[in-house]
Amino acid sequence: MEWYNLRVENRNLYEVSVYVVPRGQRRVLVGAVSPGRYDFLEFQYPVGLPLAVELENEIGDRYRIPSVPFIGGGRVELVVLDNLRRSGYIRRQ
C-alpha cells in the first residue's frame, strides 16, 4: 500500500464525497468537501494499481473519474466542477 495526499478543490454547488475504488473491491469513502472549499484527503491505495476515484454530490449525482496511473503515491490534485463529468486531475507534484 502507498500513501496518497489528494488535494480536492470543490467548485460544485453541493458537498461532494470522494471515494477510492481499488480494482475488484468496494468503494471506500476517504472524505467530503464542502462547496467552494478545498481539503486534503490522505489515504492508502494498493501499489501498482492506477488511481480510481469516484465522486458523489449530496443530491446523488455520481461520476467515476477515469483511472490514472499515479504509481508510487504522493500528492495528487483534483478539481471538482459543477458538472461532475468535467472534473479531473490537474497535476501531480
N, C-alpha and C positions, 0 to 999 in steps of 0.2 A: 504494500500500500504506500502511496505517495501523498504528501500533504499539498493541498491547493489552497490558495487565498484568492477568492473570487470577489472582485470589486464590482458591485451591481449598482448601476445608476438607473433609477426608475423614472422614466418620463411618461409613464402610463397614468391615466386618471384614477386608477384603483391600486390598492395594495396588491403586490404580486408575490406569490410564493414561489420559491426556487427549489427544484428537486434535482438530484442527480439520479441517473438511471444506468447503472453498470449493465452491460450486455448480459441478458439472461437472468436478471434479478429484478426485484420490485423497486419502484422509485422510492427515494429517501429524501425527506424534507430536510434542507440544510438551512433554511431561513426565509423570512419575509421582509420585503422592503416597502415602506410607505410611499405614496405618490409624491413626486417632486424631491425625493431624497436619494442618497446613496448609502450603501453599507458594505462592509467587508464580511464575507461569509467564509469560514475556514472549515475544511472537511478533508477526509481521506478518500482516496479513489484507487482502484486496482492499477498496479503498474502495467504499462504496455497497452492499456485499452484507450481508444480515443474518448475524449471527454464528451459525455452525453448529458445535456441539461434540458429540463422541461420547465416551462413557465405556466403558471395558472393565476389569473387575477381573481379578485373576490366575487366577480359576477359569473365565474365559471368558464371563461374563455381559456383555452389551453393551446400551447404550442411547444413542440419539441424541436429545439434548435438542432440542425444537422451536426452530427458528431464531428469533432475536430481532434486531430492527433497532437494534443499538447502533452507529449510524452515527458515524464520526469517531474510533474508537479510544478510548483511555483505560482507566480501571480498571473491571473487572467482577468481581463476587464470585459464587462458585458453591459450593453446599453439596452434597456427595455423601452420600446417605443409604444405610442398609443395603439398602433396596430401590432399586436404581439408577433405576427408573422414577419414583420420587418426588423425585429430585434436581432442582435447578433454581437459577436465579439469584435472589439475594436483594436486591441493589440495585446501583446504579451511582453512582460519585462523579465 
